[in-house]
Amino acid sequence: MPSEAEQLQIPTTVADVTPAWLTAALADRFPGSEVASVQPEGVHDGTASTTRLHVEYATSGPAGPPTMCVKASIESPHREFVLKAGLFVKEALVYRELLPAISARVADCYASASDAETGTGFLLLEDLDARGARFCSAEEPLTPDQVAEGLDQLAALHSLHWGDPEITEPRWRHRGRRLDERDPLEARMLASVPAACVTPHGGAVSHRFHDPEVLGPAIARLRTLDAASATCLIHGDGHIGNFFLDADDRPGMADFQCVQRGHYSHDVAMFVGSALDPIDRRAHEERLVTGYLDSLARRGVTPPTFDEAWLGYRRHILYGLWAWLLTTSLYQSELRLVTCVFRYGTAALDLDSLGAIGAT
């Protein structure tokens, strides 16, 4: 029988989040609690809209958390794209099926639901601020030890279905496409490289990467390589901004809209490349890759060799550069774009990422 949350109307406006709706959404996790009032507070308006809810409960019964966050297709400027891409549906699936099975630091999910036909969905999540957590940003790099812990969190996700045929199921495709399938969105993004390179963050990277005839074949080759060698489900967008630090400064993961079949080193490179100052990255990246492989082994996975993992890491740094070079200030601040493009671009030169892909 469907849970209360699964029978709920999926909110598309803040006005849909009423006391009655919230009472029903919380019924499975906090039985008997009755919401008397709810006051929304806008928190974040990225690809999805996140709204903090201040909740008061009826005095005659049990109470749930006083604050929580609803993440949904609520009045977001990118709503139509996210609906068509199936990202709301994907994230609800991840919180429902993957995260409860792994020992990872993530926000507790009180309720979720999605509709594959319309692409709509919602998550009712723990308010991380209430437990003293704070989201990371590229402007404040992490320490090498924090990055090591973050890689251990990624290894927990990767190990769950390592080598499992289930990862090839259509529901785990990103935006519905196979890794080796031509992606029109990527083609349009590559066509915009010349325009991206005259932005402030375009100036933070070597002119070697300003040529779409360099980046285009490299990214196409990388996708072909990944299609042939992907072994697990990856976060897919594991840059520093999709991690948080808890009250003890330990990293946890967030934002699972891009989970997909992929190559493990995609996440490793995206996280390490964005989270560390270049000086720390140069000094510690080999140790960090080794530590990630050890994390896989502790979880029962026969890990790749260091040489295999290092080659994958070198290659996928270029994906981080490409993704952030072509991101606009509609999605991220220009300071954050400059910081990430500089870090990925420096790493791509240090590691000869083009040579690693075979696109020299």
Summary of the structure (lengths in Angstrom):
residues: 360
radius of gyration: 20.6
end to end distance: 56.6
largest distance: 69.9
contacts: 1205
relative contact order: 0.12
helix: 49%
strand: 16%
